[in-house]
Amino acid sequence: MSFLDLEGKSILVTGVANKKSVAYHIARGLLEEGAVPVLAVRDEAAVAAAKKLFPPLDVFACDVEKEEEIRTLAAQAGRKHPLLHGMVHSIAFANYRDGLKPFHETRRDDFLQAVNISMFSLAALANAFKDLFAREASVVAISISHTAMAAESYGYMAPIKAALDSSIAFLAKSFSRFSEIRFNAVNAGLLKTSASAGIPGYLENYLFAEKATLRKRPLETREVADLALFLLSPRSGGINAQRHVVDAGMSVNFFDREIVAPVVKIR
C-alpha cells in the first residue's frame, strides 16, 4: 500500500484544461496512487479535450455559473461514483477584455462574475456533493501564495482569492456540524500555466519569481499537485481549515542580493 493510502478512492477533480494545468497534474498523481479521479470541466469541448488526456476516466461538463448544472453534475457523478473521498477545486476566471487597468477601475460585472466562478463555486460544489462525500473526505482548493500583495498585473483576482481562502475556514466550520470533512487551500506561487499566460504582465512577474525563489528556479506545477495529493490523503487527517503556501521560498527572499543589486547598483 502507498503511504498516501489513496488507492481505490474516488476524487472529484475540477478544472483539468491541458497538461500544464494544476488539475491535470493532480489527476495524474491520483492515478499513479491508484485512486479514481472523476473529472468535471466547463463544457462539452473541454470534455473532449480532457478525454484525450485521460481516456479511461469519467468526465462531466459543468458550468459553475449555473446552479442547475452543478446539481446535474452531482446527480450524474453520483450515479457512477456514489461515494467520493475528496474534491479538488481548481477553477478560476477573470475577464481581461479591457486589458490591464487600475483596480479602482474594475468593472462590477467582471468582478462579480469572477467571484461567482473563482470563489463561490467552491461552496456551491461542496453543498451539492455533501451527501456523496465520505465522512472523512478532504476538499482542496487551489489558491495563490500572496493575496495581500498588490501585484498590479493580477488585477482584481487577488482579492477574490483572498475571499476563497477565507471561505475555507467557514466551510470547514459549517461542515463540522455533521461530518469530519476537511477543507484546505494550496496557495501556489507563480506557475507557468496556460491560464496564467492570459494575465497581462504575468510573464515579467514570473521571471522575477524565478529569481526570487531560494533555489533560483521556478516553482513546478507538479510540486503544487504533490501538496494537494497529500492534503487529499488520510495522512493529512489532522490538518483542517488551513492555507498552505508552496512557493519555493519566494516569500522570504525579496531582498536577495541578486535582486537588490541591479536596483541600487551595488557592486
C-alpha positions in Angstrom: 0.0 0.0 0.0 1.2 3.5 -0.8 2.0 5.9 2.0 -0.8 8.2 0.9 -3.4 5.5 1.1 -5.4 6.8 -1.8 -5.8 3.5 -3.7 -9.4 2.9 -4.9 -10.6 6.2 -3.5 -12.8 8.4 -5.9 -11.8 12.1 -6.0 -13.7 14.8 -8.0 -11.2 17.0 -9.8 -12.4 20.2 -11.4 -10.5 22.4 -13.9 -8.5 20.0 -16.0 -7.6 22.1 -19.0 -4.4 20.7 -20.5 -1.1 19.2 -19.5 0.1 22.5 -17.9 -2.8 22.8 -15.5 -2.5 22.1 -11.8 -5.7 19.9 -12.0 -4.1 17.8 -14.7 -1.1 17.1 -12.5 -3.3 16.3 -9.6 -5.4 13.9 -11.7 -2.3 12.2 -13.0 -0.9 11.9 -9.5 -4.1 10.4 -8.3 -3.9 7.7 -11.0 -0.3 7.0 -10.0 -1.5 6.4 -6.5 -4.2 4.0 -7.7 -7.1 6.5 -6.9 -10.0 7.1 -9.2 -10.2 10.7 -10.4 -13.6 11.9 -11.6 -13.2 14.9 -13.8 -15.5 18.0 -14.1 -14.8 20.6 -16.8 -16.7 23.6 -18.1 -18.4 22.4 -21.3 -18.5 19.6 -23.9 -15.5 21.0 -25.8 -13.5 20.7 -22.6 -14.9 17.2 -22.0 -13.5 16.1 -25.4 -10.1 17.7 -24.6 -10.0 16.0 -21.1 -11.0 12.7 -22.6 -7.9 12.8 -24.9 -5.7 13.4 -21.8 -7.4 10.7 -19.7 -9.3 8.3 -21.9 -10.3 5.8 -19.1 -11.8 8.4 -16.8 -15.4 9.7 -16.4 -15.6 13.3 -17.5 -18.6 15.5 -16.9 -19.4 19.0 -18.1 -20.5 21.7 -15.6 -20.6 25.5 -16.0 -20.3 26.5 -12.3 -22.0 29.8 -13.1 -25.3 27.8 -13.4 -26.7 26.3 -10.3 -28.8 23.8 -12.2 -25.6 22.4 -13.9 -23.9 22.0 -10.5 -27.0 20.0 -9.3 -26.9 17.9 -12.5 -23.2 17.3 -12.1 -23.7 15.9 -8.6 -26.5 13.7 -9.8 -24.6 12.3 -12.8 -21.3 11.8 -11.0 -23.2 10.3 -8.0 -24.8 7.6 -10.2 -21.4 6.3 -11.2 -19.5 7.2 -8.0 -21.8 7.1 -5.1 -19.0 7.7 -2.6 -16.4 10.4 -3.0 -13.4 10.7 -0.8 -12.4 14.2 -1.8 -12.7 17.1 -4.2 -10.3 19.4 -5.9 -11.4 23.0 -6.7 -9.1 24.3 -9.4 -11.4 26.8 -11.1 -10.7 30.4 -11.7 -11.7 33.0 -14.3 -11.1 36.7 -14.8 -12.2 38.7 -17.8 -9.3 40.8 -19.0 -11.1 42.0 -22.1 -10.2 45.6 -21.2 -6.5 44.8 -20.7 -4.5 45.9 -17.6 -6.4 48.5 -15.6 -6.0 50.0 -12.1 -8.0 48.1 -9.5 -10.4 51.0 -8.9 -11.5 50.9 -12.5 -12.6 47.3 -12.3 -15.9 46.7 -13.9 -18.6 45.5 -11.5 -19.9 42.8 -13.8 -16.4 41.4 -14.4 -15.7 41.3 -10.7 -18.9 39.6 -9.7 -18.6 37.0 -12.4 -15.0 36.2 -11.2 -16.3 35.9 -7.6 -19.0 33.5 -8.8 -16.7 31.3 -10.8 -13.5 31.5 -8.8 -14.7 31.7 -5.2 -18.4 31.0 -4.7 -18.3 27.8 -6.8 -16.3 26.1 -4.1 -19.2 26.5 -1.6 -21.8 25.6 -4.3 -20.0 22.4 -5.3 -19.4 21.4 -1.7 -23.0 21.8 -0.9 -24.2 19.9 -3.9 -21.9 17.0 -3.2 -22.2 16.9 0.6 -24.3 13.8 0.6 -21.8 11.9 -1.6 -18.8 12.7 0.4 -17.3 10.1 2.8 -17.5 11.3 6.4 -13.7 12.0 6.4 -13.4 13.3 2.9 -10.9 16.1 2.0 -11.6 19.2 -0.1 -8.7 21.1 -1.5 -8.9 24.5 -3.2 -6.1 25.8 -5.4 -5.3 29.4 -4.5 -2.3 31.8 -4.7 0.6 32.4 -2.4 0.0 36.2 -1.8 -3.3 37.9 -1.6 -2.2 40.9 0.4 0.4 41.9 -2.1 -0.8 44.4 -4.7 0.5 42.7 -7.8 -1.0 45.0 -10.4 -0.8 42.5 -13.3 -3.0 40.1 -11.3 -5.7 42.8 -11.2 -8.8 42.1 -9.1 -8.2 38.3 -8.7 -6.1 38.6 -5.6 -9.0 40.0 -3.5 -11.2 37.2 -4.9 -8.6 34.6 -4.0 -8.4 36.1 -0.5 -12.2 35.5 -0.2 -11.6 32.0 -1.4 -9.0 31.5 1.3 -11.4 32.9 3.9 -14.2 30.6 2.8 -12.0 27.6 3.6 -12.4 28.2 7.3 -16.1 28.9 7.1 -16.8 25.7 5.1 -14.7 23.7 7.5 -16.7 25.0 10.4 -20.1 24.5 8.8 -19.3 21.0 7.6 -18.0 20.1 11.0 -21.6 20.2 12.3 -22.4 16.9 10.5 -19.1 15.4 9.3 -15.3 15.3 9.6 -14.8 16.6 6.1 -11.7 18.8 5.9 -11.2 21.9 3.8 -7.7 23.3 3.0 -6.1 25.6 0.4 -2.9 25.1 -1.6 -1.5 28.6 -2.1 0.8 28.4 -5.0 3.5 30.8 -6.1 3.8 31.8 -9.8 3.4 28.9 -12.3 3.8 28.6 -16.0 0.3 27.5 -17.0 -2.0 28.3 -20.0 -4.3 30.3 -17.7 -1.5 32.5 -16.4 -0.4 33.2 -19.9 -3.6 35.2 -20.4 -2.9 37.5 -17.5 -1.4 40.9 -18.7 2.1 41.4 -17.5 2.3 37.9 -15.9 5.5 36.9 -17.8 7.6 39.7 -16.2 6.4 38.7 -12.7 7.1 35.0 -13.4 10.6 35.8 -14.4 11.1 37.9 -11.2 9.7 35.0 -9.2 12.2 32.7 -10.8 15.0 34.9 -9.3 13.2 35.4 -6.0 12.9 31.7 -5.1 15.6 30.5 -2.7 16.8 27.8 -5.2 16.8 30.3 -8.2 14.5 28.3 -10.3 10.7 28.5 -10.6 8.1 26.5 -8.8 6.9 23.5 -10.7 3.3 22.7 -11.3 3.8 19.1 -10.1 5.1 20.4 -6.8 1.8 22.1 -6.2 -0.1 19.0 -7.2 2.0 16.9 -4.8 1.0 19.1 -1.9 -2.7 18.7 -3.0 -2.3 14.9 -3.1 -1.0 14.9 0.5 -3.9 17.1 1.7 -6.4 14.8 -0.1 -4.9 11.7 1.6 -5.7 10.3 5.1 -2.1 11.1 6.1 -3.1 14.8 6.5 -6.1 13.9 8.6 -5.2 16.4 11.4 -5.0 19.3 9.0 -8.1 21.4 8.5 -9.2 25.0 7.7 -5.6 26.0 6.7 -3.8 27.7 3.8 -0.6 26.0 2.7 1.9 28.2 0.8 4.1 26.4 -1.7 6.4 29.0 -3.4 9.9 27.6 -3.2 10.8 30.1 -0.5 10.0 33.2 -2.6 8.1 34.9 0.2 11.2 35.2 2.4 13.6 36.2 -0.3 12.5 39.5 -1.8 15.7 41.2 -0.5 18.0 38.7 -2.1 21.3 40.4 -3.1 20.9 39.4 -6.8 17.5 41.1 -6.9 18.5 44.2 -4.9 21.9 44.9 -6.7 20.5 45.9 -10.1 18.1 48.4 -8.5 20.6 50.2 -6.3 23.6 49.4 -8.5 25.6 47.7 -5.7 28.9 46.2 -6.9 
